[in-house]
Amino acid sequence: MKRACIPLLLGLCLCLGCGPEEEVRIQLTPAQIDAYQAIAREEIDVLRPRLDSICAATFEARVAAATDSIVQLRLEEELRLRRRLGQSVPQ
């Protein structure tokens, strides 16, 4: 068998082996829930400063883009209304 066929056959076998997903319900104990929440809090505490710095660095650009799109929508709405009312459209 050629080597090029091996990944194709492997992929085919993996696809055929996958059936419809069965719903798995996991019931955690209170201790497991507490442990999970502690891990989540630690990860959030690590990520929060990074996400805050990204937010601060991109804030001005995001506000400008949002403002531009709002202004553009309002101008388009004004043009539609003027055309509907038969008013002259300013250039």
PAKETI-39849 format. One line per 10 residues: number of its first residue (from 1); for each residue x, y, z of N, C-alpha, C, O. Coordinates in steps of 0.1 Angstrom, whole numbers. Example, Ala and Ser with C-alpha at 12.3 -4.5 7.8 and 13.67 -1.06 7.14 Angstrom:
<pts>
1> 132,-57,78,123,-45,78,132,-33,78,142,-33,85; 128,-22,71,137,-11,71,129,0,79,134,11,80
</pts>
This chain:
<pts>
1> 8,-12,0,0,0,0,9,12,0,19,13,7; 5,22,-8,13,35,-9,11,43,4,1,42,10; 22,50,8,21,59,20,11,69,19,5,74,29; 8,74,7,-2,85,5,-16,80,9,-25,88,12; -19,67,8,-32,62,11,-34,60,26,-46,60,30; -24,60,33,-25,57,48,-33,68,55,-42,65,62; -29,81,53,-37,92,59,-52,92,55,-61,94,63; -54,89,42,-68,88,37,-76,77,44,-87,79,48; -70,65,45,-77,54,51,-79,57,66,-89,53,72; -69,63,72,-70,66,86,-82,76,89,-90,74,98
11> -82,86,80,-93,96,81,-107,90,79,-117,93,86; -108,81,69,-120,74,66,-124,65,78,-136,65,81; -115,58,84,-118,50,95,-123,58,107,-133,54,114; -117,70,109,-121,78,120,-135,84,118,-143,84,127; -138,87,105,-151,93,102,-162,82,104,-173,85,109; -159,70,99,-169,60,100,-171,55,115,-182,50,118; -161,56,123,-162,52,137,-169,62,145,-173,59,156; -172,74,140,-179,84,147,-194,83,145,-198,85,133; -201,80,155,-215,79,153,-221,92,159,-214,101,162; -234,92,159,-241,103,165,-237,105,180,-235,95,187
21> -235,117,184,-230,120,197,-241,116,208,-253,120,206; -237,109,218,-246,106,228,-245,117,239,-234,121,242; -256,120,245,-256,130,255,-250,124,268,-254,114,272; -239,130,273,-233,125,285,-236,135,296,-233,147,295; -242,130,307,-245,139,318,-235,136,329,-234,124,334; -228,146,333,-218,144,344,-223,151,356,-227,162,356; -223,143,367,-228,149,380,-216,151,389,-209,141,393; -213,163,392,-201,166,400,-205,167,415,-216,171,418; -196,162,423,-198,164,437,-196,178,441,-190,185,434; -201,182,453,-198,196,457,-183,199,458,-179,210,455
31> -175,189,463,-161,192,463,-155,194,449,-146,202,448; -160,186,440,-155,188,426,-159,201,420,-152,208,413; -171,206,423,-176,219,419,-167,230,425,-163,239,418; -164,229,438,-156,239,444,-142,239,438,-136,249,436; -136,227,435,-123,226,429,-123,232,415,-114,240,411; -134,229,407,-135,235,394,-136,250,394,-130,257,386; -144,255,404,-146,270,405,-133,276,409,-130,288,405; -125,270,418,-112,276,422,-103,277,410,-96,287,409; -102,266,402,-94,266,390,-98,277,381,-90,285,375; -111,279,379,-116,289,370,-113,303,375,-109,312,367
41> -114,305,388,-111,318,394,-96,321,392,-93,333,389; -87,311,394,-73,314,392,-70,318,377,-63,327,375; -76,310,368,-74,313,354,-80,327,350,-73,335,343; -91,331,356,-97,344,353,-88,355,359,-86,365,352; -82,352,371,-73,362,376,-61,364,368,-55,375,368; -56,353,362,-44,355,353,-48,362,340,-40,370,335; -60,359,334,-64,365,322,-69,379,323,-67,387,313; -74,383,334,-81,396,335,-71,407,332,-75,416,324; -59,408,337,-50,419,334,-46,419,319,-45,430,313; -44,408,313,-41,407,298,-53,412,290,-51,420,281
51> -65,408,293,-77,412,286,-80,427,288,-84,434,279; -77,432,300,-79,446,303,-69,454,295,-73,465,290; -57,450,294,-47,457,286,-51,457,271,-49,467,264; -56,446,266,-60,445,252,-72,455,250,-72,462,240; -81,455,259,-93,463,258,-88,478,258,-93,486,250; -79,482,267,-75,496,268,-67,500,255,-69,511,251; -59,490,250,-51,494,238,-60,495,226,-57,503,217; -71,488,225,-80,489,213,-92,497,215,-100,498,206; -94,503,227,-106,510,230,-109,522,220,-120,522,214; -100,530,218,-102,542,209,-105,538,195,-114,543,189
61> -99,528,190,-102,523,176,-116,517,175,-123,519,166; -119,509,186,-133,503,186,-144,514,187,-154,512,180; -141,524,195,-151,535,196,-153,542,183,-164,545,179; -141,545,177,-142,552,164,-149,544,153,-157,550,146; -146,531,153,-153,523,143,-168,522,146,-176,523,136; -172,521,158,-186,520,162,-193,533,159,-204,534,153; -186,544,162,-192,558,159,-193,560,144,-204,564,139; -183,556,136,-184,557,122,-196,549,116,-203,554,107; -198,537,121,-208,529,116,-222,534,120,-232,534,112; -223,540,132,-236,546,136,-239,558,127,-250,560,123
71> -229,567,125,-231,578,117,-234,574,103,-243,580,97; -228,564,97,-231,560,84,-245,555,83,-252,558,73; -250,547,93,-264,542,93,-273,554,94,-284,554,87; -271,564,102,-280,575,103,-280,583,90,-291,587,86; -269,585,83,-269,592,70,-277,584,60,-284,590,52; -275,571,59,-283,563,50,-298,564,53,-306,564,44; -301,564,66,-315,565,70,-321,578,65,-332,579,61; -313,589,67,-317,602,63,-319,603,48,-329,609,44; -310,597,40,-312,597,26,-325,590,22,-332,594,13; -327,578,28,-339,571,25,-352,579,28,-361,579,20
81> -352,586,39,-363,594,43,-365,606,33,-377,609,29; -354,612,30,-355,623,21,-360,619,7,-369,626,1; -356,607,2,-360,602,-11,-375,599,-10,-383,602,-19; -379,593,1,-393,589,3,-402,602,3,-414,601,-2; -397,612,9,-405,624,11,-404,633,-2,-410,644,-3; -395,629,-11,-393,637,-23,-385,650,-21,-385,659,-29; -377,650,-11,-369,662,-8,-356,660,-16,-352,649,-19; -349,672,-18,-336,671,-25,-326,665,-15,-326,667,-3; -317,657,-21,-307,651,-13,-294,659,-14,-289,662,-25; -289,664,-2,-277,672,-2,-265,664,-7,-264,652,-4
91> -256,670,-13,-244,664,-18,-233,664,-8,-222,658,-11
</pts>
